[in-house]
Amino acid sequence: MKHVNLRLPEDLHDQARAAAAADDRSLNSWLIAVVRRALTPEETPRRPSGDATAQASRGNSHAPRS
């Protein structure tokens, strides 16, 4: 197992700790679950697939700046 030092803003840390407690997990265990979910394509329906509809659904309809 690898170790990672992660610095979080205090408000985000507090929110993550509360979410972990609500899920009856340690903060470390909760963060591992969140990262796994984020990296599993089947479980991330909001991840853009590269097509135009995915871009539009993210609100990326601004014209490029010149």
Secondary structure as GFF3:
##gff-version 3
##sequence-region A 1 66
A	DSSP	alpha_helix	10	22	.	.	.	ID=ss1
A	DSSP	alpha_helix	27	39	.	.	.	ID=ss2
A	DSSP	three_ten_helix	41	43	.	.	.	ID=ss3
A	DSSP	alpha_helix	52	57	.	.	.	ID=ss4
###
